[in-house]
């Protein structure tokens, strides 16, 4: 074992798995929670790459077939999960599970059947000596209260978790998630990636099989618009005047095996736009510019251009109804979660909204949410949004703090208790 603690902490996300030892500041492994096979592999070879193997510089991710253990936020394929955990525990953490405890971050409202399958994986497949299960919102709250105690003197917060499979708005009071007030959107990073794949495939290249590449393009190029009607008009300008246009280069398998942005300075031109109002250019100029350069710049066979897709994709989180999805937007989801709580704590929740999850990394995300919330929150309530220092690692860091606490052993279910009482009775120890 390479860590200083006998507790392995795993944040088993749908997109990324974070694993390390309790008491450490950062995880040792932040790897894709999936296995993949290149299209050139024959049925006989069946060489599946897992976890960190997909991040190697010499691996061409073009057209890879992916298998994920988690679907819609829940662990449904324990065979795939076993392969990923085996790679992480044996090769990256170099730990013997039989001599270690496990703190596992589980999704909220996990069905009992899936809980039982998880317990079998932990105790029977890997043989961990004990298990503690925690939910993400309580761990985020724990981490932020330890980092900024003066901001959370009331010991309650609203955790907005925009993850890979879903988005939750979860009130937390004294490190316990108020499950009756949690509100969920069935939208996350996976849905955004799929939407971007559809847009690019319709407008330029067929990239429906390039999940990993489009995911990378989304993370590097997408941003949240503060004025969608204005930005849509700007996106119609000619190529040299369009502040959103940029190109993403696909790997060719020879000179490059990873995708990359063609010109990052070009991709960041939108940052110079004013937050409110129009540019100095007259509206009439946009009509002439649309026709002054009808000849499109030539694109090579392995690149595609993005314009309004860059801000229309994250817009799904704020207005899913625009895409025909019968769901509330993020701001309305937050308000509904707060209104489900006791009136005494509602003002405090609005003043301590914590953003976590990879989708909150889009530029201007927090500012846009603030603007969406202000008109629908009572005037006498303040709205304060607190982005995490690292939204991807925030949950794991909270788990690391919990795993190093003196009371951690009393929270765990041991392997002998599991063998004696079974999964259902042992799970009663975990309140969520």
Secondary structure, 3 states (H helix, E strand, C coil): CCCCCCEEEEEECCCEEEEEECCCCCCCEEEECEEEECCCCCCCCCCCEEHHHHHCCCCCCCCCEEEECEECCEECCHHHHHHHHHHHHHHHCCCCHHHCEEEEEECCCCCHHHHHHHHHHHHHHCCCCEEEEEEHHHHHHHHHHHHCHHHHCCCEEEEEEECCCCEEEEEEECCEECHHHCEEECCCHHHHHHHHHHHHHHHCCCCCCCHHHHHHHHHHHCECCCCHHHHHHHCCCCCCCCCCCEEEECCCCCCCCCCEECCHHHHCHHHHCCCCCCCCCCHHHHHHHHHHCCCCCCCCCCEEEECCHHHHCCHHHHCHHHHCCCCCCHHHHHHHHHHCCCHHHHHHHHCCEEEECHHHHCECHHHHHHHHHHCCCCCCCCCCEEECCCCCCHHHHHHHHHHCCCCHHHHCEEHHHHHHHCHHHHHHHCCC
